[in-house]
Amino acid sequence: MKNINKLIQPGRVHRSVYTDSEIYDAEMENIFRANWVFLLHESQIPNVNDFQTIRVGGRPLIVVRKGDDDFQVLLNRCPHRGAKVCRNSSGNSKTFTCPYHGWKFKNSGKAFVIPGQDAYGDCFDKDSFSMTALPRVESYRGFIFGSGNESAVSLEEHLGNARKYLDEWLNQGGDIRVSNSVQRYEIHCNWKLIFDNAGDGYHVPFSHQSLIQMTTLRHGGGDMQYFGSADETEMKVYSLGNGHSVIDQRPEMYKTSAWNQQRPQPGRESFESNVRSHHSEPEKTLDMAVGAGMNLNIFPNLLLIGNQIQVIDPLSVNKTVLHWYATLLDDEDEELNAIRMRTQEDFPIMGEVDDAANFESCQEGLESMPEIEWVDISRHMNDAEGAGYDNILTNKPTSEIHSRSYFDTWKRLMTEEPDSENLEV
């Protein structure tokens, strides 16, 4: 594999980090296996013995709720011949049965029924054929993360300064639950092109020009207009350490009324009338129906945009699935949640298509023209990047500090030798 240290240089990265399959394979090992990765939200498996099958870093997994705050994550592979044990996307079960030869496992992974076990002889050890579990599974305020690295730092240490913004994201409306449905984009690009864009405030007035123009022509302005002169606003991008970052739009989004900046939704007028008639703090309630005003990026695969959860699922060096999950407020009435859902239909339908087209275009350019070796990430690099509490770095919203910072973490993880003794077999 290429020398990783030479591929990440001040203000630029080598094209091969997006195109080299050997580098991609190392990422799946060093970042998606040996690091903390987001799995799912607790509300997606609300009851004991609920499970959901997912894929993270190319590895099929089964996430099981064992108790109120107890979760088990199994590698979805039969220890017999390698078939997927569970073929259902979700359900509730105390056991899993491999469809190939009928081997049966408790949802802890322990093997307990092996048809024709006598054929294996007297020395057969059934316990040695139990399913493999991730050694580290932790939850932070409903967000479940896992790691294949027994010696990984605690989840709170991994999240670090991102916890402050995750808390604020949740506190904007209260505890959430995730919608049962998901919007799935299969994009022909490397997963890092998506992560790059998640902290990019530079592209908005150009990539999403048609959406902004439509809003201006039909409604006289609204959401995202302030990105046209983003560097002249009070918005900031913050590098939070460990590869995490946030674009904080709240100074502009909430300058007057976040609710008034939204594009029209079905039922908007009657909802607003009802809120203003029956709520003591109508503006606060109305703002709970719109986005939280930040793009919070938790390395390597969790993105919070508005009120939605995005999960990055790499398939290969040049193919990635991006999952969009809508969220509902757990303790609020259905009318508020209905408007919140209408708001969340907006950008994934009218804006994400712009981004996906850019990601695929970038991938094509990186793959097809090897004589152009470097990708530039130097915007605002020469500006003073202020360090606030806990050494959080700040810069203007169109700065590329997000990419520069997460690639520092990427390089560290890619050059560390995973402790094979502490990784699950």
C-alpha positions in Angstrom: 0.0 0.0 0.0 1.1 3.6 -0.7 2.9 5.6 2.0 -0.1 7.1 3.8 1.9 10.0 5.3 2.8 11.2 1.8 -0.8 11.2 0.7 -2.0 13.8 3.2 -0.2 17.1 2.9 -1.0 20.6 4.2 -4.0 21.8 2.2 -4.2 18.8 -0.2 -4.8 15.1 -0.3 -3.8 12.6 -3.0 -6.5 11.3 -5.4 -5.6 7.7 -4.5 -7.2 8.0 -1.1 -10.6 8.1 -3.0 -9.7 5.5 -5.7 -7.3 2.9 -4.4 -9.0 -0.3 -3.4 -6.1 -1.4 -1.2 -6.5 1.9 0.8 -10.2 1.2 1.0 -9.7 -2.3 2.4 -7.3 -0.8 5.0 -10.0 1.8 6.0 -12.5 -0.9 6.6 -10.0 -2.6 9.0 -8.5 0.5 10.7 -11.4 2.8 10.8 -14.7 0.9 10.5 -13.6 -2.1 12.5 -11.0 -0.9 15.0 -12.7 2.5 15.6 -16.1 3.5 17.0 -18.8 3.5 14.3 -22.5 4.4 14.6 -24.9 1.5 14.4 -28.5 2.6 14.9 -30.8 4.5 17.3 -32.3 2.8 20.3 -35.8 3.7 19.2 -35.3 1.4 16.1 -35.3 -1.6 18.5 -37.5 -0.4 21.3 -38.4 -3.7 23.0 -36.4 -6.5 24.6 -35.4 -9.1 22.0 -36.0 -6.6 19.1 -33.3 -6.8 16.5 -32.3 -5.1 13.3 -29.8 -6.2 10.7 -27.5 -3.6 9.3 -24.2 -3.4 7.4 -21.3 -1.3 8.6 -18.0 -1.1 6.7 -19.0 -4.1 4.5 -19.8 -6.3 7.5 -23.3 -7.6 8.0 -24.4 -7.2 11.7 -27.3 -8.0 13.9 -28.1 -5.5 16.7 -30.2 -6.9 19.5 -31.8 -5.2 22.5 -31.1 -7.4 25.5 -32.5 -5.0 28.2 -33.3 -1.3 28.9 -29.6 -0.2 28.3 -28.1 -3.5 27.1 -27.4 -4.2 23.5 -25.7 -7.1 21.7 -24.1 -6.9 18.3 -23.4 -10.1 16.4 -21.5 -10.6 13.2 -24.2 -12.0 10.9 -22.2 -15.0 9.8 -22.8 -18.7 10.6 -19.6 -20.2 12.1 -20.4 -23.4 10.2 -20.1 -22.4 6.5 -20.3 -18.6 6.5 -23.9 -18.0 5.4 -25.9 -15.1 6.8 -27.8 -16.4 9.8 -30.5 -13.8 9.9 -32.0 -12.8 6.6 -34.8 -10.5 8.0 -34.3 -6.8 8.2 -35.9 -6.5 11.7 -38.1 -8.4 14.1 -38.3 -9.8 17.7 -36.8 -13.1 18.5 -34.8 -14.9 21.2 -33.1 -17.1 18.7 -31.7 -17.1 15.1 -31.6 -20.1 12.8 -29.3 -20.4 9.9 -31.4 -21.3 6.8 -28.6 -23.3 5.2 -28.1 -26.2 7.6 -30.5 -25.3 10.5 -27.9 -24.4 13.1 -29.7 -22.5 15.8 -28.3 -19.7 18.1 -29.6 -17.7 21.0 -29.8 -14.0 20.4 -26.7 -13.7 22.6 -24.9 -15.7 19.8 -24.5 -18.9 21.8 -25.0 -22.1 19.7 -27.6 -24.4 21.2 -29.0 -26.6 18.4 -26.8 -28.3 15.8 -28.8 -30.9 13.8 -27.1 -34.2 13.7 -24.5 -33.1 16.2 -23.4 -36.8 16.8 -21.9 -36.8 13.4 -19.1 -34.5 14.6 -17.7 -37.0 17.2 -17.4 -37.1 20.9 -14.9 -34.2 21.1 -17.2 -31.7 19.4 -17.3 -28.5 21.4 -20.6 -26.8 20.5 -19.7 -23.6 22.4 -16.7 -23.0 20.1 -19.2 -22.6 17.2 -21.1 -19.7 18.8 -21.6 -16.5 16.7 -19.0 -13.8 17.2 -20.0 -10.6 19.0 -18.5 -7.1 18.9 -16.5 -6.7 22.1 -17.6 -3.0 22.6 -21.1 -1.7 22.3 -22.1 1.6 24.0 -25.0 4.0 23.7 -25.0 7.8 24.2 -28.4 9.4 24.6 -30.0 6.8 22.4 -27.3 6.6 19.7 -25.7 3.1 19.7 -22.1 2.7 18.6 -19.9 -0.3 18.3 -16.3 -1.2 17.9 -14.4 -4.4 17.1 -11.5 -3.1 19.2 -11.5 -4.4 22.8 -9.0 -1.7 23.8 -10.7 1.2 22.1 -11.2 4.4 24.2 -14.6 4.9 25.8 -17.4 6.1 23.6 -17.6 9.4 25.5 -13.9 10.0 24.9 -14.3 9.2 21.2 -17.2 11.6 20.9 -15.3 14.2 22.8 -16.4 17.8 22.0 -19.1 16.5 19.6 -21.1 15.6 22.7 -21.9 19.2 23.4 -23.4 19.7 20.0 -25.2 16.3 20.0 -26.8 17.4 23.3 -27.8 20.7 21.8 -29.2 18.9 18.7 -31.3 16.7 21.0 -32.3 19.5 23.4 -33.8 21.6 20.5 -36.9 19.5 20.6 -36.4 16.8 23.2 -36.0 13.0 23.0 -36.5 11.6 19.6 -37.6 8.4 17.9 -36.5 7.4 14.4 -39.0 6.8 11.6 -39.4 3.2 10.5 -38.9 4.1 6.9 -35.6 5.2 5.3 -34.6 7.0 2.1 -31.7 5.2 0.5 -29.3 6.6 -2.1 -26.8 4.3 -3.8 -24.1 6.7 -5.0 -21.2 5.7 -7.3 -18.5 7.5 -5.2 -16.0 6.9 -2.4 -17.5 7.3 1.1 -15.2 10.2 2.0 -16.6 12.4 -0.8 -19.9 12.4 1.2 -18.1 13.0 4.5 -16.1 15.9 2.8 -19.4 17.5 1.7 -21.0 17.2 5.1 -18.8 19.9 6.5 -18.6 22.1 3.4 -20.5 25.4 3.6 -18.9 26.6 0.4 -20.9 24.6 -2.1 -24.4 25.6 -1.0 -25.3 28.7 -3.2 -23.8 26.9 -6.3 -24.8 23.3 -6.0 -28.3 24.1 -4.7 -28.8 27.1 -6.9 -32.1 25.8 -8.4 -33.6 25.1 -5.0 -32.6 28.6 -3.7 -33.8 30.3 -6.9 -37.2 28.5 -6.7 -37.6 29.6 -3.1 -36.8 33.2 -4.0 -39.1 33.3 -7.0 -42.0 31.6 -5.4 -41.7 32.7 -1.8 -39.5 35.7 -1.7 -36.6 34.0 0.1 -36.2 31.6 2.9 -34.0 28.7 4.2 -30.3 28.6 3.0 -30.4 32.1 1.4 -27.8 33.2 4.0 -25.2 30.9 2.4 -24.9 33.3 -0.5 -22.7 35.5 1.7 -21.8 32.9 4.3 -18.4 34.3 5.3 -20.0 37.7 6.1 -22.4 36.1 8.6 -22.0 35.0 12.2 -22.1 31.3 11.2 -19.0 29.2 12.0 -17.6 25.8 11.2 -16.0 24.1 14.2 -13.4 21.4 14.2 -14.2 19.3 17.3 -11.3 16.8 17.3 -11.3 13.0 16.5 -12.5 13.8 13.0 -15.8 15.4 14.1 -17.0 18.8 13.1 -20.1 21.0 12.9 -21.4 23.8 10.7 -23.5 26.0 13.0 -26.2 27.8 11.0 -28.2 28.9 14.1 -27.0 32.5 14.2 -28.6 33.0 10.8 -31.4 30.5 10.9 -32.8 31.7 14.2 -31.9 35.4 13.7 -35.6 36.2 13.2 -37.7 33.1 12.8 -36.6 29.6 11.6 -40.3 28.8 11.1 -40.9 31.7 8.8 -37.9 30.7 6.6 -39.3 27.3 5.7 -40.8 26.5 2.4 -44.5 25.8 2.5 -45.7 22.4 3.7 -49.2 20.9 3.6 -51.1 21.8 6.8 -48.8 24.6 7.7 -51.4 27.4 8.1 -53.8 25.4 10.3 -50.9 24.1 12.4 -49.5 27.6 13.0 -53.0 29.0 13.8 -53.5 26.2 16.4 -50.1 26.7 18.0 -50.6 30.5 18.3 -54.0 29.9 19.8 -53.1 27.2 22.4 -49.4 27.5 23.2 -47.9 29.9 25.7 -44.6 30.0 23.7 -45.8 29.6 20.1 -42.4 30.6 18.5 -40.6 27.9 20.5 -43.1 25.3 19.4 -43.1 26.3 15.8 -39.3 26.2 15.7 -39.4 22.6 17.0 -41.0 21.7 13.7 -38.0 22.8 11.7 -34.3 21.8 11.6 -31.9 22.1 14.5 -29.8 24.5 12.5 -26.5 22.5 12.4 -24.7 20.0 10.4 -23.0 17.8 13.0 -20.6 15.2 11.6 -19.4 12.4 13.7 -16.5 10.5 12.1 -16.6 8.2 10.3 -20.3 7.5 9.4 -22.9 9.6 11.3 -24.2 12.9 10.0 -26.9 14.9 11.6 -28.5 17.5 9.2 -31.4 19.5 10.3 -33.7 17.0 12.1 -32.5 14.0 10.1 -29.9 11.3 10.6 -27.7 10.3 7.7 -25.6 7.1 7.9 -22.8 6.4 5.5 -22.5 2.8 4.4 -19.4 2.1 2.2 -19.9 -0.8 -0.3 -16.7 -0.6 -2.3 -14.0 2.0 -3.1 -16.3 3.7 -5.5 -19.8 2.9 -4.3 -21.6 4.1 -1.1 -25.1 3.9 0.2 -26.3 6.9 2.1 -29.3 6.3 4.4 -31.6 9.2 5.4 -33.7 8.7 8.5 -36.4 11.1 9.6 -36.9 11.8 13.4 -40.0 12.4 15.4 -40.3 14.0 18.9 -41.0 11.3 21.4 -43.2 13.3 23.8 -45.0 15.7 21.4 -48.4 15.6 19.7 -48.9 14.0 16.3 -49.8 17.3 14.7 -46.3 18.7 15.5 -44.7 15.5 14.3 -46.7 15.6 11.1 -45.4 19.0 10.2 -41.9 18.0 11.3 -42.1 15.1 8.8 -43.3 17.5 6.0 -40.3 19.7 6.7 -38.0 16.8 6.5 -39.3 15.8 3.1 -37.9 19.0 1.7 -34.1 18.7 1.3 -33.6 15.0 0.7 -35.9 15.2 -2.3 -34.9 18.6 -3.7 -31.3 19.0 -2.5 -29.6 15.7 -2.0 -29.9 14.9 -5.7 -27.6 17.9 -6.3 -25.0 16.5 -3.9 -25.2 13.0 -5.3 -24.6 14.3 -8.8 -21.5 16.1 -7.6 -20.1 13.1 -5.7 -20.4 10.9 -8.8 -18.8 13.6 -11.0 -15.9 14.0 -8.5 -15.4 10.2 -8.5 -15.3 10.1 -12.3 -12.7 12.9 -12.4 -10.5 11.3 -9.8 -10.5 7.9 -11.4 -10.2 8.9 -15.0 -7.4 11.5 -14.9 -4.5 10.2 -12.8 -2.1 12.9 -14.2 -4.0 15.4 -11.9 -2.8 13.9 -8.6 -4.1 16.2 -5.9 -7.4 17.3 -4.3 -7.3 20.8 -2.8 -8.7 21.4 0.7 -6.8 24.7 1.4 -9.7 27.2 1.6 -9.2 29.6 4.5 -6.2 27.6 5.6 -4.1 30.7 6.0 -6.7 32.4 8.2 -6.2 32.3 11.9 -8.2 29.4 13.3 -9.3 30.4 16.8 -9.1 27.9 19.5 -11.9 28.1 22.0 -12.7 25.8 24.9 -11.1 22.4 24.8 -9.1 23.6 21.8 -12.0 23.5 19.4 -10.9 25.2 16.2 -13.2 27.7 14.5 -13.2 29.2 11.1 -15.5 30.8 8.5 -18.4 28.7 7.3 -16.8 28.2 3.8 -13.5 27.0 5.3 -12.3 23.5 4.5 -11.1 23.0 8.0 -13.5 20.1 8.3 -11.7 18.1 5.7 -8.2 19.1 6.9 -9.1 18.0 10.5 -10.8 14.7 9.7 -7.9 13.7 7.4 -5.5 14.3 10.3 -7.6 11.7 12.2 -7.8 9.5 9.2 -4.1 9.5 8.8 -3.5 8.7 12.4 -5.9 5.7 12.3 -4.6 4.5 9.0 -1.0 4.5 10.2 -1.6 2.9 13.6 -1.2 -0.9 13.6 -4.5 -2.4 15.0 -3.9 -4.6 18.0 -5.0 -7.9 16.5 -5.1 -9.5 19.9 -7.9 -7.1 20.9 -9.9 -7.3 17.7 -12.7 -9.9 17.5 -11.7 -12.9 15.4 
